[in-house]
Amino acid sequence: MYYELRTYTIDPLKLGDWLALYQSHALPVQSEHLGRLVGFFTTEFGEANQVQHIWAYDSLDERAACRARMAADPRWAEFGRRNRELGAVLRLESRLLKPTAFSPLP
């Protein structure tokens, strides 16, 4: 099992707008193609104005296939267009995590 942790740093004046856009346009597409959302968070302490979400995959091949299907979906392109127009994302980090043998997550 692999977990992808994606961290977005968002313009503080656009955080609410970005979350609304994500919920209405990105989440339905990602839920359909990626399937296993583990969690979706905003920061309370530490670096402010960050959004983090975690998706689970059985393998790196599954991740690649899921993301390719999503990239081919015209609704994902529409989200990308709206996301660029909003101009809220300042930085994106993506990390693939593999649980240890004693992790509570498999």
C-alpha positions as CSV (number, residue, x, y, z in Angstrom):
1,M,0.0,0.0,0.0
2,Y,1.2,3.5,-0.8
3,Y,-0.2,6.8,0.4
4,E,0.2,10.0,-1.6
5,L,0.3,13.2,0.6
6,R,-0.3,16.3,-1.5
7,T,0.3,19.7,0.1
8,Y,-0.9,22.9,-1.5
9,T,0.1,26.3,-0.2
10,I,-2.8,28.7,-1.1
11,D,-3.0,32.4,-1.3
12,P,-4.6,33.3,2.1
13,L,-7.1,35.7,0.4
14,K,-8.3,32.9,-1.9
15,L,-8.3,29.9,0.4
16,G,-12.1,29.8,0.8
17,D,-12.6,30.2,-3.0
18,W,-10.1,27.4,-3.7
19,L,-11.8,25.0,-1.3
20,A,-15.2,25.7,-2.8
21,L,-13.8,25.2,-6.3
22,Y,-12.0,22.0,-5.3
23,Q,-15.1,20.6,-3.6
24,S,-17.4,21.4,-6.5
25,H,-15.1,20.5,-9.5
26,A,-12.1,18.5,-8.5
27,L,-13.3,16.2,-5.7
28,P,-16.1,14.5,-7.7
29,V,-13.6,13.7,-10.5
30,Q,-10.8,12.6,-8.1
31,S,-13.2,10.5,-6.1
32,E,-14.3,8.7,-9.3
33,H,-10.8,8.0,-10.6
34,L,-8.6,7.9,-7.6
35,G,-11.1,6.2,-5.3
36,R,-9.6,6.1,-1.8
37,L,-9.4,9.5,-0.1
38,V,-7.9,8.9,3.3
39,G,-8.3,12.5,4.6
40,F,-8.5,16.1,3.6
41,F,-7.1,18.8,5.9
42,T,-6.3,22.5,6.3
43,T,-3.5,23.6,8.7
44,E,-4.3,25.1,12.0
45,F,-0.7,25.6,13.3
46,G,2.7,25.7,11.6
47,E,2.8,26.9,8.0
48,A,-0.5,28.7,7.4
49,N,-2.8,28.5,4.4
50,Q,-2.0,24.9,3.5
51,V,-4.4,22.2,2.3
52,Q,-3.3,18.6,2.5
53,H,-5.0,15.5,1.2
54,I,-4.0,11.8,1.3
55,W,-5.0,9.2,-1.3
56,A,-4.3,5.4,-0.9
57,Y,-3.1,3.1,-3.7
58,D,-2.3,-0.6,-3.7
59,S,0.8,0.0,-5.9
60,L,2.7,2.6,-7.9
61,D,1.2,1.1,-11.1
62,E,-2.3,1.6,-9.7
63,R,-1.5,5.2,-8.9
64,A,-0.1,5.8,-12.4
65,A,-3.2,4.2,-14.1
66,C,-5.7,6.1,-11.9
67,R,-4.0,9.5,-12.5
68,A,-3.8,8.8,-16.3
69,R,-7.6,8.1,-16.4
70,M,-8.2,11.3,-14.4
71,A,-6.0,13.4,-16.6
72,A,-8.0,12.2,-19.7
73,D,-11.3,13.3,-18.1
74,P,-12.6,16.6,-19.6
75,R,-14.0,17.5,-16.2
76,W,-10.4,17.4,-14.8
77,A,-9.3,19.8,-17.6
78,E,-12.1,22.1,-16.7
79,F,-11.0,22.1,-13.1
80,G,-7.5,22.9,-14.2
81,R,-8.7,25.8,-16.3
82,R,-10.7,27.3,-13.4
83,N,-7.8,26.6,-11.0
84,R,-5.4,28.5,-13.1
85,E,-7.9,31.4,-13.5
86,L,-8.3,31.6,-9.7
87,G,-4.5,31.7,-9.3
88,A,-4.7,30.6,-5.7
89,V,-2.1,27.8,-5.6
90,L,1.3,29.2,-4.7
91,R,3.1,25.8,-4.3
92,L,2.4,22.1,-4.6
93,E,4.3,19.3,-2.9
94,S,3.6,15.6,-3.5
95,R,5.1,12.8,-1.4
96,L,4.6,9.1,-1.7
97,L,4.6,7.3,1.6
98,K,5.0,3.6,2.3
99,P,3.8,2.5,5.8
100,T,6.2,0.7,8.1
101,A,5.4,-2.8,9.3
102,F,4.0,-1.4,12.6
103,S,1.9,1.4,11.1
104,P,-1.8,1.4,12.0
105,L,-2.5,2.1,8.3
106,P,-1.6,-1.0,6.2
